[in-house]
Amino acid sequence: MKKIGLVGGISWVSTLDYYQFINEGVNASLGGLNAAECMIYSLNFGDIQAKGWVHSYELLFNACEHLKNSGTDCIVLCANTAHLFADKLQAALQLPIIHIGTETAKAIRKAGLKKVGLLGTKFTMEMDFYRSKLEEYGLEVLIPEKQETRDYIQHTVKEELGVGFINPETKASYISIVEDLVGRGAECIILGCTEIPLLISQNDFTIPVFDTTKIHCEAIVEYIVS
């Protein structure tokens, strides 16, 4: 098996899912007592919040460099927003990074869909680093129109989901936000933040929902056992 290095802690709550899904996937593929050979560098999310995502390259680079020096074959960034620096990190480290946006785009195109509604942190929704990966695959990306809605998603991801707090009122609000995107023509919804699947899932909707955490983990498992 190939060894992977996970940059986690962003947040620790969703890093738990990564560890579980990857090991379950490897075991399903190889059977017996096989599990992933991996290393996790769990960042202090508080440090990233103090600096702000756009100023956190050095924190991520240092984590990746530690993993590279430990003998990993590839790097996994366990957060959609961390992919703000994915291309720059890959170039600097000379190690492959399995990109969550690229893998999500492939899954959506495989399903024959083109117009997507994207939920994520305000950085993921508003900046080009993530949407451009989707658009490279011919996808049309819709995000919530109102700034206050995007700010609300950012706040709840940070203050609630990031610490594992599940609020039924927040869930109802997210469902309403998705319904608005569907009303604007979205054929499917991307849960483009690794904490959002803690709150909503395919069970809450009739249209296809793409859980980026699970999609990412499936691609990671495929890489590990290839």
N, C-alpha and C positions, 0 to 999 in steps of 0.2 A: 504493500500500500504506500501511496504517497503521504508525506507528512504535511499537515496544514498548520498555519499559525493564525489564530483568531484574535483580532483586536476587539475586545469586548468592553463591557462596563458602560456602554453608551446606548442604552442603560443596562445595568446588571440584570434587570427583569427579563428583557428579551434575549440576553445572552444565555440564560437558562434554556430558552427554547432552542437556540442554535445547538447547544451541546446535546440536548435530548434528540432533536430531529436528525442531526448528523449521525449520531451513534446508532439510532434506530435504523436509519437508512443503510448504513454499512453492514449492520447485523442482518438485515433483511436480504441484502445482496450476497453476503458471504456465509451466513449461517454460523452455527456453533456458538462459540464465545467471542467471535470477532467483533471488534469495535474500533473506532477511529483512533489512529495515533496522532495526537494533536497537542498543541500548546496554546494556552490562552493568556494574553496580556490584558488584564482587566484595568482599564483606565479609571481614574476618579472622575466621574461625570461632572462633579462640582468644579474641577479645574477647567474643564471645557466651557462650562457655563460662565465662569469668571472671566475667561478670555474672550468668549464669543466664538461661534463656529468658524467664522471667516479668519480668525487669528489663531487657529488651533493646529496649523500644519505641523509645527515642531513637535507638539505632543503626540500626534499620530505617527510622525516619522520616527520618533524615538522608540515608540512601541513596536513599530514594524521592524526597525533595525535590530532590536533585541531578539525578535522572533527569527529574523534571518540568520543572526549569529548563532542561534540555537539549532540551526539545521533544517528549517522548514523549506518545503518545495514551493509553496505558494502562500499568499496572504489573503485573508478574508476580513473585510471590514464589516462588523456586525451592527451596522446602522446605515440606513439609506442616506442620511445627511452627510455622513463621513465620506461618501463617494464624491463630495465636493473636491476632494484632493486625490481621487483614485488614479487618474492618469499621471499626475505629477509624481505621486508616490511610486507607481510602477516604473516610471522612467528612472527615478533616482535609485531605487533598490535593485533594478534589473531582476525582479521576480514577478511572476504572473500574479495578477489580482483578479479574482473572479468577480465581475462587476454585476451588482444586483439589478441595475437598470437594463443592461443588455440582456440578461437572462429573463427578466420580466417581459421585455419586448418580444423576445423569441417565443415565449409561451403564449402571448396574446395573438401574434401572427399565426401561430400553429392552430389556434382556435378559430381563425378566420375573421377576426374582429379588427376594426381600424380606429373607431372613435372612442376614446377612453376618458373616464373621469378620474382625476388624480387627487388623492388625499395624502397629506404628509406634513412635515414641518413647513413653516412658511418659506424656509430656504429651498426645500425640495420643490415646493409648488411654484415659487416665484423666480428662482434662478435658472440658468440655462443648463447647468452641468448634468441634471437628471433628465429634464425634458428633451434635451438634444439627443440623448441615447435612444429615447422612445421614437423621436421623429426620424432618426436614421433608418428605422425599420418601417417608415411610412405611416406611423400612427399620428392621429390628430388628438391633441391633448387639451382637455378642458379642466379648469380648476375653479373653485368657488369664486364668483365674480366680486363679491364684496370684501374689502380689506378687513372689515370687522369680523367676518366669518373666518378668514385665514388666520387672523390674530387669535380668535377663539380656539381654533384647532391647535395652534402653537402653544397657547396657555395650558390647555387641558393635557396635551401630550407631556409637557414639562412638569406641571404641578400635580397631575393625577396619575396618568398611566406610567410615567417614568419612575414612580415610587410604588407601583402595583395597586393603586387605588381605583376600583371600578365603581363608577357612579351611574346609576340607572338614568338619571336626568341627562347626563352627558351622552349616554348611548342613544337616547331618544333624539337629541339634537343632531348627532352624527347621521342617524337614519334620515332625518329631515334634509340635511345637507346633501346626502346621496340622492334623495328623491328629486331635489332641485337639479342636480347634474343630469339625471336621467331625463328630466323634463326638457333639458337643453340638447338632448340627443345622444348622451353617453350610452354606448352599447354594453359597457362593462365598467367596473370600478377597480382601481389599483389601490390597495392598502399600502401606500408608499412610505410607511414608517413602521419599523419593526415592533413598536408598542401598540399600534392601532388594532392588530388582530386580537389583542387581549380584550378589546371592547366590542368589536363587531366582526362578523364572519359571513360566509356564504349562507348560513342558516337564517340570516336576517333579510335576505333579498332574493328576488326571483331572477335578476340578471346575473351574469357571471361576475364573480369576485376573485381577484387575483391577489393572493396573500404573498407579498414579496419575501417574507421570512421563509416560508415553505419552498417557494420557487428557488430561492438562493440556496437553501440547504440541499435540495434535490440536485442542483448543478454541482455543488461541492462534493456530494457523495459520488456522483458520476466521475468527477475528477480523481477522487481518492482511489477508487477501485479500478480506474482505467489502466 
